[in-house]
Amino acid sequence: MCAGETVNCLPVLINILSNTFLRLSDSTARIRVWSEPFDTTQNPGVKSNIFFFCLGHMLILAAGLTPQFAVSSVEDYKVKSM
């Protein structure tokens, strides 16, 4: 039912439960639930903007995270924890 993807399991479960409750209350209506986890924007300008936004954040993260390993090693050396 989930087609091997966990992204689809929750909407499928909600759909099954809601339709079951509707049938129990003698209703002829049905509820449809769908999931679109990924943006399907067709505009390439938007996709490139998103790419460069993510790239910029990753570069900032990489630049700020690397010194933390060196500081940790120096602190361990100072207290002779090795």
LOTORDO-322895 format. One record per atom (N, C-alpha, C): residue in three letters; x, z, y. Coordinates in pm, whole numbers, plus 32768, in hexadecimal, padded with zeros to 4 digits. Layout:
REM residues N
ALAXZY ...
END
This chain:
REM residues 82
MET805080007F89 MET800080008000 MET80548000807D CYS80C780408079 CYS811C804880F1 CYS817F7FD580F9 ALA81827F7E8098 ALA81DA7F0A8095 ALA826D7F32809E GLY828F7FA6806D GLY831A7FD08068 GLY83537FF780EF GLU83047FF88157 GLU8335801C81DC GLU82EE809B820A THR833C80FE8230 THR8300817C8259 THR82BC817082E1 VAL82DF810B832E VAL82A080F983B1 VAL820B80DD83A2 ASN81E4809B8336 ASN815980768322 ASN810880DF82D8 CYS81468143829F CYS80FD81A2824B CYS809981F78298 LEU80BD8229830D LEU8061827E8358 LEU7FE582318386 PRO7FEF81BA83C0 PRO7F75817283E4 PRO7F1E8150836C VAL7F5B813182FB VAL7F0D81138283 VAL7EC3818F8254 LEU7F0782018255 LEU7EC8827F822C LEU7E5582A48289 ILE7E6A8294830B ILE7DFF82B1836B ILE7D8882558355 ASN7DA381D7833A ASN7D3881778321 ASN7CE9819C82A5 ILE7D2C81C0823A ILE7CE881E581BD ILE7C93826281D2 LEU7CCD82C88212 LEU7C8283458226 LEU7C0B83328283 SER7C1F82E982F1 SER7BAF82D8834F SER7B3E82878311 ASN7B5E822082C6 ASN7AF681D18286 ASN7AB182208216 THR7AFA827881D3 THR7ABD82CD816D THR7A58832C81AB PHE7A7E836A821C PHE7A2283C48260 PHE79A8837A8295 LEU79BB82FE82C1 LEU794882AF82EF LEU78E98290827C ARG7922826E8209 ARG78CD82508195 ARG788282CC8167 LEU78C28341816F LEU788083BC8147 LEU780B83DE81A3 SER781283B3821E SER77A583CE827C SER7740835B8280 ASP77408305821C ASP76E28295820E ASP76E482378287 SER7759821982B8 SER776681BD8328 SER7793813582F4 THR776780CC8336 THR77918045830F THR780780148363 ALA782E806283C7 ALA789E803A841D ALA7922805183D5 ARG7985800783FE ARG7A0C801583C6 ARG7A6F80228439 ILE7AD9806E8422 ILE7B42807F8485 ILE7BBD80338457 ARG7BF57FE584B1 ARG7C707F9D8493 ARG7CE27FDE84DF VAL7D507FF7849A VAL7DC8803184D8 VAL7E3B7FD484BD TRP7E897FB98525 TRP7EFE7F648512 TRP7F737F9E855E SER7FE87F758536 SER80627FA88572 SER80BB7F338598 GLU80F17F3A8610 GLU81527ED7863C GLU81CA7F248672 PRO82267F4D8618 PRO82917FA78641 PRO82FA7F658699 PHE83077EE28694 PHE836D7E9E86E2 PHE832C7E45874A ASP83657E4587BF ASP832F7DF7882D ASP833E7D62880E THR82D47D178820 THR82D97C888804 THR82DC7C388886 THR832F7C6288E3 THR833B7C1D8962 THR837D7B96894D GLN833E7B2F8981 GLN83727AA88971 GLN83CE7A8189E4 ASN83D37ACF8A4F ASN84247AAF8AC3 ASN84B67AD38AA7 PRO85127A708AA5 PRO859E7A918A87 PRO85E17AE48AF5 GLY85AF7ADC8B70 GLY85E87B2E8BDB GLY85D37BC18BC3 VAL855E7BE48B91 VAL85417C718B74 VAL859A7CA08B01 LYS85AD7C4E8A9D LYS86017C758A2B LYS86927C8A8A57 SER86C57C348AAE SER874F7C468ADB SER875C7CC18B33 ASN86F67CE08B85 ASN86FA7D598BD6 ASN86FB7DD68B7E ILE86AB7DD68B16 ILE86A97E478AB9 ILE87307E558A73 PHE876A7DE48A4C PHE87EC7DE68A09 PHE88577E228A64 PHE885E7DF58AE0 PHE88C57E278B3B PHE88AB7EB98B62 PHE882F7EE18B6A PHE880E7F6D8B84 PHE88437FC48B12 CYS88277F9E8A98 CYS88567FEA8A23 CYS88EE7FE78A18 LEU89297F738A34 LEU89BA7F678A2E LEU89FC7FC38A95 GLY89C67FC88B0D GLY89FD801F8B73 GLY89F780B18B4B HIS898780DA8B11 HIS897B81668AE5 HIS89DA81858A72 MET89EC81268A17 MET8A48813C89A8 MET8AD9814889D9 LEU8AFE80F78A3C LEU8B8680FF8A73 LEU8B9D81848AB9 ILE8B3B81B28B04 ILE8B4882348B47 ILE8B5282A38ADF LEU8B02829A8A77 LEU8B0782FF8A0D LEU8B8E82FD89C7 ALA8BC2828789A9 ALA8C43827D8964 ALA8CB382B189BC ALA8CAC82958A3F ALA8D1582C58A9A ALA8D10835C8AAB GLY8C9A83968AA8 GLY8C8F84268ABB GLY8C9F84778A3E LEU8C87843A89CC LEU8C8B8484894E LEU8D1984908917 THR8D6B842D892C THR8DF1842B88F4 THR8E4784A18922 PRO8E4984C589A2 PRO8E9B853889CA PRO8E6E85BB898B GLN8DF385C58962 GLN8DC386408925 GLN8E0D865F88A3 PHE8E3285F68858 PHE8E7E860D87DD PHE8F09864287FC ALA8F48860B8864 ALA8FCD8639888A ALA8FC986C888BD VAL8F6686EA890E VAL8F5A87738942 VAL8F4387D488CF SER8EF487AD886F SER8EDB880387FC SER8F5B881C87AD SER8FAA87B5879B SER902887C58751 SER908A881E879C VAL9091880E8820 VAL90EB88608870 VAL90C088F2886C GLU903F890B8875 GLU900E8995886E GLU902D89D387E7 ASP901D8986877C ASP903E89B986F7 ASP90D489D986ED TYR91278984872C TYR91B8899B8729 TYR91DB8A198777 LYS91998A2F87E8 LYS91B88AA4883B LYS91988B2787F4 VAL912A8B2A87AC VAL91058BA68767 VAL913D8BAB86DA LYS918B8B4486B6 LYS91CA8B3B8631 LYS91678B4E85C0 SER90FA8B0285C7 SER90928B108562 SER90AE8ABD84E6 MET91178A7284E7 MET91338A1C8473 MET91848A61840E 
END
